[in-house]
Amino acid sequence: MNDTTVWTKDESSHVEPTEETEGKDVYTGEYGTVEVILPKKPHEHSMKLVPEKPATKEEYGVKEHWHCDGCGKDFLDKDGREEATPDRLKIGKLEKVVDKGEKAPATTLETPLDALKEAIGLTGEEVNAGENIKIILKVEDATDTVLKEDKTAVTVMLGELKNYKLGQYLDVTLLKKIGELEQKITETNAPVRIMFEVPEGLRGKSEYSVIRIHGGETTILKDLDSNPNTVTIETDKFSTYALAYLEKGDVSGDTSDDTTGDTSGDTSDGTSGDMSGNTSDGILSDNPVTGVAVSFIPIAAILSGMIVVVNRKKK
């Protein structure tokens, strides 16, 4: 077609190629008319970075990616070499759930989702797998299932909390569920805040505290709220817990009604005679960062002579 002595280009018939359509040139000569098709122009992407959109309980999230305004396609790289389908960009829904047993108190997992992700060590790979993710706090009455050694540990601690009684044992478990895969979490990277409603039969007490048994260690968790009908704790360990309460009229550490003389045994009001280490005001120490399970079964005899902690009165 380069021989202009034979072929003449018809400039009026020229069609410039675009990214969407082919171009065309028309040549005429003594042998007739010839159309030459010109290929489409290669697409030049106009890329824009789309930041990650975190998932929520109601909506899937979207991974960080690149979007071309020209062709309307999404890509994993800014050069447009790897196209991304919606499924490849999807981040599964993320929600926190409280699974409460029939006899367990109403419970709220108060820590926000973003903080919970950090606390349980949720990885970027897990988040970007496209599976729905649930962080589950499971709360069940443990009156009939609590281990004998845990009961003993709680009883011993009650011996140090003068006039305190037990209400109800709870088994509180933290779970991470990704798709259908469920994993139990016994310790978190940061404290998790949990609020228990005080059961009707235990309301109207003077004070409440939570005793935690984890890995053979007994710890007191201070009630962090001022609501007389709830107990709020922060914990990073999940195992057996017991809710202890002080009846109105009983003053922890007040020995005015104790019998004098022989203090080696229990007094008539059920308080421990040997109170070595107790402070005079009977206030519990600040809430350490630890785990959860709650107990509400009255104890007749209270042991003594172990760790002495101090508990703040609840207003």
Contacts in CASP RR format, 6 or more apart in sequence:
PFRMAT RR
TARGET T0000
AUTHOR 0000-0000-0000
METHOD contacts of the structure
MODEL  1
MNDTTVWTKDESSHVEPTEETEGKDVYTGEYGTVEVILPKKPHEHSMKLV
PEKPATKEEYGVKEHWHCDGCGKDFLDKDGREEATPDRLKIGKLEKVVDK
GEKAPATTLETPLDALKEAIGLTGEEVNAGENIKIILKVEDATDTVLKED
KTAVTVMLGELKNYKLGQYLDVTLLKKIGELEQKITETNAPVRIMFEVPE
GLRGKSEYSVIRIHGGETTILKDLDSNPNTVTIETDKFSTYALAYLEKGD
VSGDTSDDTTGDTSGDTSDGTSGDMSGNTSDGILSDNPVTGVAVSFIPIA
AILSGMIVVVNRKKK
1 7 0 8 1.000
1 27 0 8 1.000
1 34 0 8 1.000
1 36 0 8 1.000
6 29 0 8 1.000
6 30 0 8 1.000
6 31 0 8 1.000
7 27 0 8 1.000
7 28 0 8 1.000
7 29 0 8 1.000
7 34 0 8 1.000
8 27 0 8 1.000
8 28 0 8 1.000
8 29 0 8 1.000
9 25 0 8 1.000
9 26 0 8 1.000
9 27 0 8 1.000
10 25 0 8 1.000
10 26 0 8 1.000
10 27 0 8 1.000
10 28 0 8 1.000
13 24 0 8 1.000
13 25 0 8 1.000
13 26 0 8 1.000
14 24 0 8 1.000
14 25 0 8 1.000
14 26 0 8 1.000
15 21 0 8 1.000
15 22 0 8 1.000
15 23 0 8 1.000
15 24 0 8 1.000
15 25 0 8 1.000
15 38 0 8 1.000
16 23 0 8 1.000
17 23 0 8 1.000
17 38 0 8 1.000
17 39 0 8 1.000
17 40 0 8 1.000
17 41 0 8 1.000
18 40 0 8 1.000
18 41 0 8 1.000
19 40 0 8 1.000
19 41 0 8 1.000
19 42 0 8 1.000
19 43 0 8 1.000
19 44 0 8 1.000
19 71 0 8 1.000
20 40 0 8 1.000
21 40 0 8 1.000
22 37 0 8 1.000
22 38 0 8 1.000
22 39 0 8 1.000
22 40 0 8 1.000
23 37 0 8 1.000
23 38 0 8 1.000
23 39 0 8 1.000
23 40 0 8 1.000
24 35 0 8 1.000
24 36 0 8 1.000
24 37 0 8 1.000
24 38 0 8 1.000
25 35 0 8 1.000
25 36 0 8 1.000
25 38 0 8 1.000
26 33 0 8 1.000
26 34 0 8 1.000
26 35 0 8 1.000
26 36 0 8 1.000
27 33 0 8 1.000
27 34 0 8 1.000
27 35 0 8 1.000
27 36 0 8 1.000
28 34 0 8 1.000
43 70 0 8 1.000
43 71 0 8 1.000
45 68 0 8 1.000
45 70 0 8 1.000
45 71 0 8 1.000
45 75 0 8 1.000
45 79 0 8 1.000
45 80 0 8 1.000
46 68 0 8 1.000
46 69 0 8 1.000
46 70 0 8 1.000
47 66 0 8 1.000
47 67 0 8 1.000
47 68 0 8 1.000
47 75 0 8 1.000
47 78 0 8 1.000
47 80 0 8 1.000
48 66 0 8 1.000
48 67 0 8 1.000
48 68 0 8 1.000
48 69 0 8 1.000
49 64 0 8 1.000
49 66 0 8 1.000
49 78 0 8 1.000
50 62 0 8 1.000
50 64 0 8 1.000
50 65 0 8 1.000
50 66 0 8 1.000
50 67 0 8 1.000
50 74 0 8 1.000
51 64 0 8 1.000
52 61 0 8 1.000
52 62 0 8 1.000
52 63 0 8 1.000
52 64 0 8 1.000
52 91 0 8 1.000
53 61 0 8 1.000
53 62 0 8 1.000
53 91 0 8 1.000
54 61 0 8 1.000
54 91 0 8 1.000
54 94 0 8 1.000
54 114 0 8 1.000
55 61 0 8 1.000
55 91 0 8 1.000
55 92 0 8 1.000
55 93 0 8 1.000
55 94 0 8 1.000
55 127 0 8 1.000
55 133 0 8 1.000
56 93 0 8 1.000
56 94 0 8 1.000
56 95 0 8 1.000
56 113 0 8 1.000
57 93 0 8 1.000
57 94 0 8 1.000
57 95 0 8 1.000
58 93 0 8 1.000
59 93 0 8 1.000
60 90 0 8 1.000
60 91 0 8 1.000
60 92 0 8 1.000
60 93 0 8 1.000
60 130 0 8 1.000
61 90 0 8 1.000
61 91 0 8 1.000
61 92 0 8 1.000
61 93 0 8 1.000
62 89 0 8 1.000
62 90 0 8 1.000
62 91 0 8 1.000
63 84 0 8 1.000
63 88 0 8 1.000
63 89 0 8 1.000
63 90 0 8 1.000
63 91 0 8 1.000
63 128 0 8 1.000
65 74 0 8 1.000
65 75 0 8 1.000
65 76 0 8 1.000
65 84 0 8 1.000
65 89 0 8 1.000
66 74 0 8 1.000
66 75 0 8 1.000
66 76 0 8 1.000
66 77 0 8 1.000
66 78 0 8 1.000
66 80 0 8 1.000
67 73 0 8 1.000
67 74 0 8 1.000
67 75 0 8 1.000
68 74 0 8 1.000
68 75 0 8 1.000
68 80 0 8 1.000
73 83 0 8 1.000
74 83 0 8 1.000
74 84 0 8 1.000
74 85 0 8 1.000
74 86 0 8 1.000
74 89 0 8 1.000
75 81 0 8 1.000
75 82 0 8 1.000
75 83 0 8 1.000
75 84 0 8 1.000
76 82 0 8 1.000
76 83 0 8 1.000
76 84 0 8 1.000
76 88 0 8 1.000
90 130 0 8 1.000
91 127 0 8 1.000
91 128 0 8 1.000
91 130 0 8 1.000
92 127 0 8 1.000
92 129 0 8 1.000
92 130 0 8 1.000
92 131 0 8 1.000
92 132 0 8 1.000
92 133 0 8 1.000
93 132 0 8 1.000
93 133 0 8 1.000
94 113 0 8 1.000
94 117 0 8 1.000
94 127 0 8 1.000
94 132 0 8 1.000
94 133 0 8 1.000
94 134 0 8 1.000
94 135 0 8 1.000
95 113 0 8 1.000
95 132 0 8 1.000
95 133 0 8 1.000
95 134 0 8 1.000
95 135 0 8 1.000
96 109 0 8 1.000
96 111 0 8 1.000
96 113 0 8 1.000
96 116 0 8 1.000
96 134 0 8 1.000
96 135 0 8 1.000
96 136 0 8 1.000
96 137 0 8 1.000
97 109 0 8 1.000
97 134 0 8 1.000
97 135 0 8 1.000
97 136 0 8 1.000
97 137 0 8 1.000
98 107 0 8 1.000
98 108 0 8 1.000
98 109 0 8 1.000
98 136 0 8 1.000
98 137 0 8 1.000
98 138 0 8 1.000
98 139 0 8 1.000
99 136 0 8 1.000
99 137 0 8 1.000
99 138 0 8 1.000
99 139 0 8 1.000
100 106 0 8 1.000
100 107 0 8 1.000
100 139 0 8 1.000
100 140 0 8 1.000
101 139 0 8 1.000
101 140 0 8 1.000
101 141 0 8 1.000
102 141 0 8 1.000
103 140 0 8 1.000
103 141 0 8 1.000
103 143 0 8 1.000
103 168 0 8 1.000
104 139 0 8 1.000
104 140 0 8 1.000
104 141 0 8 1.000
104 170 0 8 1.000
105 139 0 8 1.000
105 168 0 8 1.000
105 170 0 8 1.000
105 196 0 8 1.000
105 197 0 8 1.000
105 198 0 8 1.000
105 199 0 8 1.000
105 294 0 8 1.000
106 196 0 8 1.000
106 197 0 8 1.000
107 137 0 8 1.000
107 139 0 8 1.000
107 172 0 8 1.000
107 194 0 8 1.000
107 195 0 8 1.000
107 196 0 8 1.000
107 197 0 8 1.000
108 194 0 8 1.000
108 195 0 8 1.000
109 116 0 8 1.000
109 135 0 8 1.000
109 137 0 8 1.000
109 192 0 8 1.000
109 193 0 8 1.000
109 194 0 8 1.000
110 193 0 8 1.000
110 194 0 8 1.000
110 195 0 8 1.000
110 232 0 8 1.000
111 119 0 8 1.000
111 192 0 8 1.000
111 193 0 8 1.000
113 135 0 8 1.000
115 190 0 8 1.000
116 135 0 8 1.000
116 192 0 8 1.000
117 127 0 8 1.000
117 135 0 8 1.000
118 189 0 8 1.000
118 190 0 8 1.000
119 188 0 8 1.000
119 189 0 8 1.000
119 190 0 8 1.000
119 191 0 8 1.000
119 192 0 8 1.000
119 236 0 8 1.000
120 135 0 8 1.000
120 174 0 8 1.000
120 176 0 8 1.000
120 185 0 8 1.000
120 188 0 8 1.000
120 189 0 8 1.000
121 188 0 8 1.000
121 189 0 8 1.000
122 133 0 8 1.000
122 176 0 8 1.000
126 133 0 8 1.000
126 178 0 8 1.000
127 133 0 8 1.000
129 178 0 8 1.000
131 178 0 8 1.000
131 179 0 8 1.000
132 178 0 8 1.000
132 179 0 8 1.000
133 176 0 8 1.000
133 177 0 8 1.000
133 178 0 8 1.000
133 179 0 8 1.000
134 175 0 8 1.000
134 176 0 8 1.000
134 177 0 8 1.000
135 174 0 8 1.000
135 175 0 8 1.000
135 176 0 8 1.000
135 177 0 8 1.000
136 174 0 8 1.000
136 175 0 8 1.000
136 176 0 8 1.000
136 177 0 8 1.000
137 172 0 8 1.000
137 173 0 8 1.000
137 174 0 8 1.000
137 175 0 8 1.000
137 194 0 8 1.000
138 171 0 8 1.000
138 172 0 8 1.000
138 173 0 8 1.000
138 174 0 8 1.000
138 175 0 8 1.000
139 170 0 8 1.000
139 171 0 8 1.000
139 172 0 8 1.000
140 170 0 8 1.000
140 171 0 8 1.000
140 172 0 8 1.000
141 168 0 8 1.000
141 169 0 8 1.000
141 170 0 8 1.000
141 171 0 8 1.000
142 169 0 8 1.000
142 170 0 8 1.000
142 171 0 8 1.000
142 240 0 8 1.000
142 293 0 8 1.000
142 295 0 8 1.000
143 168 0 8 1.000
143 169 0 8 1.000
143 295 0 8 1.000
143 297 0 8 1.000
145 169 0 8 1.000
145 171 0 8 1.000
146 169 0 8 1.000
146 171 0 8 1.000
146 240 0 8 1.000
146 293 0 8 1.000
146 295 0 8 1.000
147 240 0 8 1.000
149 216 0 8 1.000
150 169 0 8 1.000
150 213 0 8 1.000
150 240 0 8 1.000
151 169 0 8 1.000
153 213 0 8 1.000
153 216 0 8 1.000
153 218 0 8 1.000
154 166 0 8 1.000
154 169 0 8 1.000
154 211 0 8 1.000
154 213 0 8 1.000
154 218 0 8 1.000
154 240 0 8 1.000
154 242 0 8 1.000
154 295 0 8 1.000
155 299 0 8 1.000
155 302 0 8 1.000
155 303 0 8 1.000
156 218 0 8 1.000
156 303 0 8 1.000
156 305 0 8 1.000
156 306 0 8 1.000
157 211 0 8 1.000
157 218 0 8 1.000
157 220 0 8 1.000
157 306 0 8 1.000
157 307 0 8 1.000
157 309 0 8 1.000
158 164 0 8 1.000
158 165 0 8 1.000
158 166 0 8 1.000
158 211 0 8 1.000
158 244 0 8 1.000
158 299 0 8 1.000
158 302 0 8 1.000
158 303 0 8 1.000
159 272 0 8 1.000
159 302 0 8 1.000
159 303 0 8 1.000
159 304 0 8 1.000
159 305 0 8 1.000
159 306 0 8 1.000
160 272 0 8 1.000
160 275 0 8 1.000
160 278 0 8 1.000
160 304 0 8 1.000
160 305 0 8 1.000
160 306 0 8 1.000
160 307 0 8 1.000
160 308 0 8 1.000
160 309 0 8 1.000
161 209 0 8 1.000
161 220 0 8 1.000
161 244 0 8 1.000
161 246 0 8 1.000
161 252 0 8 1.000
161 284 0 8 1.000
161 309 0 8 1.000
161 311 0 8 1.000
162 252 0 8 1.000
162 253 0 8 1.000
162 271 0 8 1.000
162 272 0 8 1.000
162 275 0 8 1.000
162 278 0 8 1.000
162 282 0 8 1.000
163 246 0 8 1.000
163 247 0 8 1.000
163 250 0 8 1.000
163 251 0 8 1.000
163 252 0 8 1.000
163 253 0 8 1.000
163 269 0 8 1.000
163 270 0 8 1.000
163 271 0 8 1.000
164 209 0 8 1.000
164 244 0 8 1.000
164 245 0 8 1.000
164 246 0 8 1.000
164 252 0 8 1.000
164 302 0 8 1.000
164 311 0 8 1.000
165 244 0 8 1.000
165 245 0 8 1.000
165 246 0 8 1.000
165 247 0 8 1.000
165 298 0 8 1.000
165 299 0 8 1.000
166 242 0 8 1.000
166 243 0 8 1.000
166 244 0 8 1.000
166 245 0 8 1.000
166 295 0 8 1.000
166 296 0 8 1.000
166 297 0 8 1.000
166 298 0 8 1.000
166 299 0 8 1.000
167 202 0 8 1.000
167 242 0 8 1.000
167 243 0 8 1.000
167 244 0 8 1.000
167 245 0 8 1.000
167 294 0 8 1.000
167 295 0 8 1.000
167 296 0 8 1.000
167 297 0 8 1.000
167 298 0 8 1.000
168 199 0 8 1.000
168 202 0 8 1.000
168 242 0 8 1.000
168 243 0 8 1.000
168 294 0 8 1.000
168 295 0 8 1.000
168 296 0 8 1.000
168 297 0 8 1.000
169 240 0 8 1.000
169 241 0 8 1.000
169 242 0 8 1.000
169 293 0 8 1.000
169 294 0 8 1.000
169 295 0 8 1.000
169 296 0 8 1.000
169 297 0 8 1.000
170 196 0 8 1.000
170 241 0 8 1.000
170 242 0 8 1.000
170 243 0 8 1.000
170 292 0 8 1.000
170 293 0 8 1.000
170 294 0 8 1.000
170 295 0 8 1.000
171 240 0 8 1.000
171 293 0 8 1.000
172 194 0 8 1.000
172 238 0 8 1.000
172 241 0 8 1.000
172 291 0 8 1.000
172 292 0 8 1.000
172 293 0 8 1.000
172 294 0 8 1.000
173 184 0 8 1.000
173 238 0 8 1.000
174 184 0 8 1.000
174 185 0 8 1.000
174 186 0 8 1.000
174 188 0 8 1.000
174 192 0 8 1.000
174 238 0 8 1.000
175 182 0 8 1.000
175 183 0 8 1.000
175 184 0 8 1.000
175 185 0 8 1.000
176 182 0 8 1.000
176 183 0 8 1.000
176 185 0 8 1.000
177 183 0 8 1.000
185 238 0 8 1.000
186 214 0 8 1.000
186 237 0 8 1.000
186 238 0 8 1.000
186 239 0 8 1.000
187 236 0 8 1.000
187 237 0 8 1.000
187 238 0 8 1.000
188 236 0 8 1.000
188 237 0 8 1.000
188 238 0 8 1.000
189 236 0 8 1.000
190 236 0 8 1.000
191 234 0 8 1.000
191 235 0 8 1.000
191 236 0 8 1.000
191 289 0 8 1.000
192 234 0 8 1.000
192 235 0 8 1.000
192 236 0 8 1.000
193 224 0 8 1.000
193 232 0 8 1.000
193 233 0 8 1.000
193 234 0 8 1.000
194 232 0 8 1.000
194 233 0 8 1.000
194 234 0 8 1.000
194 235 0 8 1.000
194 292 0 8 1.000
195 225 0 8 1.000
195 230 0 8 1.000
195 231 0 8 1.000
195 232 0 8 1.000
196 230 0 8 1.000
196 231 0 8 1.000
196 232 0 8 1.000
196 233 0 8 1.000
196 243 0 8 1.000
196 294 0 8 1.000
197 229 0 8 1.000
197 230 0 8 1.000
198 204 0 8 1.000
198 205 0 8 1.000
198 208 0 8 1.000
198 228 0 8 1.000
198 229 0 8 1.000
198 230 0 8 1.000
198 231 0 8 1.000
198 243 0 8 1.000
199 296 0 8 1.000
202 243 0 8 1.000
202 245 0 8 1.000
202 296 0 8 1.000
203 228 0 8 1.000
203 229 0 8 1.000
204 228 0 8 1.000
204 248 0 8 1.000
205 245 0 8 1.000
205 246 0 8 1.000
205 247 0 8 1.000
205 248 0 8 1.000
206 245 0 8 1.000
206 246 0 8 1.000
206 247 0 8 1.000
206 248 0 8 1.000
206 249 0 8 1.000
206 250 0 8 1.000
206 313 0 8 1.000
206 314 0 8 1.000
207 223 0 8 1.000
207 245 0 8 1.000
207 246 0 8 1.000
207 252 0 8 1.000
207 311 0 8 1.000
207 312 0 8 1.000
207 313 0 8 1.000
207 314 0 8 1.000
208 223 0 8 1.000
208 231 0 8 1.000
208 243 0 8 1.000
208 244 0 8 1.000
208 245 0 8 1.000
208 246 0 8 1.000
208 314 0 8 1.000
209 220 0 8 1.000
209 221 0 8 1.000
209 222 0 8 1.000
209 223 0 8 1.000
209 231 0 8 1.000
209 243 0 8 1.000
209 244 0 8 1.000
209 245 0 8 1.000
209 284 0 8 1.000
209 311 0 8 1.000
210 220 0 8 1.000
210 221 0 8 1.000
210 223 0 8 1.000
210 231 0 8 1.000
210 233 0 8 1.000
210 241 0 8 1.000
210 242 0 8 1.000
210 243 0 8 1.000
210 244 0 8 1.000
210 292 0 8 1.000
210 294 0 8 1.000
211 218 0 8 1.000
211 219 0 8 1.000
211 220 0 8 1.000
211 221 0 8 1.000
211 241 0 8 1.000
211 242 0 8 1.000
211 243 0 8 1.000
211 244 0 8 1.000
211 295 0 8 1.000
212 218 0 8 1.000
212 219 0 8 1.000
212 220 0 8 1.000
212 221 0 8 1.000
212 235 0 8 1.000
212 237 0 8 1.000
212 239 0 8 1.000
212 240 0 8 1.000
212 241 0 8 1.000
212 290 0 8 1.000
212 291 0 8 1.000
212 292 0 8 1.000
212 293 0 8 1.000
213 239 0 8 1.000
213 240 0 8 1.000
213 241 0 8 1.000
213 242 0 8 1.000
213 293 0 8 1.000
214 237 0 8 1.000
214 238 0 8 1.000
214 239 0 8 1.000
214 240 0 8 1.000
214 290 0 8 1.000
214 291 0 8 1.000
215 239 0 8 1.000
218 307 0 8 1.000
219 288 0 8 1.000
219 290 0 8 1.000
220 284 0 8 1.000
220 285 0 8 1.000
220 287 0 8 1.000
220 288 0 8 1.000
220 309 0 8 1.000
220 311 0 8 1.000
221 233 0 8 1.000
221 234 0 8 1.000
221 235 0 8 1.000
221 241 0 8 1.000
221 287 0 8 1.000
221 288 0 8 1.000
221 290 0 8 1.000
221 291 0 8 1.000
222 233 0 8 1.000
222 284 0 8 1.000
222 285 0 8 1.000
222 286 0 8 1.000
222 287 0 8 1.000
222 311 0 8 1.000
222 312 0 8 1.000
223 231 0 8 1.000
223 232 0 8 1.000
223 233 0 8 1.000
223 312 0 8 1.000
223 314 0 8 1.000
224 232 0 8 1.000
224 233 0 8 1.000
224 234 0 8 1.000
224 287 0 8 1.000
225 231 0 8 1.000
225 232 0 8 1.000
226 314 0 8 1.000
226 315 0 8 1.000
228 314 0 8 1.000
231 243 0 8 1.000
231 294 0 8 1.000
233 287 0 8 1.000
233 291 0 8 1.000
233 292 0 8 1.000
234 287 0 8 1.000
234 289 0 8 1.000
235 289 0 8 1.000
235 290 0 8 1.000
235 291 0 8 1.000
235 292 0 8 1.000
236 289 0 8 1.000
236 290 0 8 1.000
236 291 0 8 1.000
237 289 0 8 1.000
237 290 0 8 1.000
237 291 0 8 1.000
237 292 0 8 1.000
238 291 0 8 1.000
238 292 0 8 1.000
238 293 0 8 1.000
239 291 0 8 1.000
239 292 0 8 1.000
239 293 0 8 1.000
240 293 0 8 1.000
241 291 0 8 1.000
241 292 0 8 1.000
241 293 0 8 1.000
241 294 0 8 1.000
241 295 0 8 1.000
242 293 0 8 1.000
242 294 0 8 1.000
242 295 0 8 1.000
242 296 0 8 1.000
243 294 0 8 1.000
243 295 0 8 1.000
243 296 0 8 1.000
244 295 0 8 1.000
245 296 0 8 1.000
246 252 0 8 1.000
246 311 0 8 1.000
252 281 0 8 1.000
252 282 0 8 1.000
252 283 0 8 1.000
252 311 0 8 1.000
253 275 0 8 1.000
253 278 0 8 1.000
253 280 0 8 1.000
253 281 0 8 1.000
253 282 0 8 1.000
255 271 0 8 1.000
257 269 0 8 1.000
258 267 0 8 1.000
258 269 0 8 1.000
258 271 0 8 1.000
258 273 0 8 1.000
259 267 0 8 1.000
259 268 0 8 1.000
263 273 0 8 1.000
263 274 0 8 1.000
264 273 0 8 1.000
264 274 0 8 1.000
265 272 0 8 1.000
265 273 0 8 1.000
265 274 0 8 1.000
265 304 0 8 1.000
266 272 0 8 1.000
266 273 0 8 1.000
266 301 0 8 1.000
266 302 0 8 1.000
266 304 0 8 1.000
267 273 0 8 1.000
270 301 0 8 1.000
270 302 0 8 1.000
271 302 0 8 1.000
272 302 0 8 1.000
272 303 0 8 1.000
272 304 0 8 1.000
272 305 0 8 1.000
273 304 0 8 1.000
274 304 0 8 1.000
274 305 0 8 1.000
275 304 0 8 1.000
275 305 0 8 1.000
275 308 0 8 1.000
276 305 0 8 1.000
276 308 0 8 1.000
277 308 0 8 1.000
278 308 0 8 1.000
278 310 0 8 1.000
279 308 0 8 1.000
279 310 0 8 1.000
281 310 0 8 1.000
282 310 0 8 1.000
282 311 0 8 1.000
283 310 0 8 1.000
283 311 0 8 1.000
283 312 0 8 1.000
283 313 0 8 1.000
284 309 0 8 1.000
284 310 0 8 1.000
284 311 0 8 1.000
284 312 0 8 1.000
285 309 0 8 1.000
285 310 0 8 1.000
285 311 0 8 1.000
END
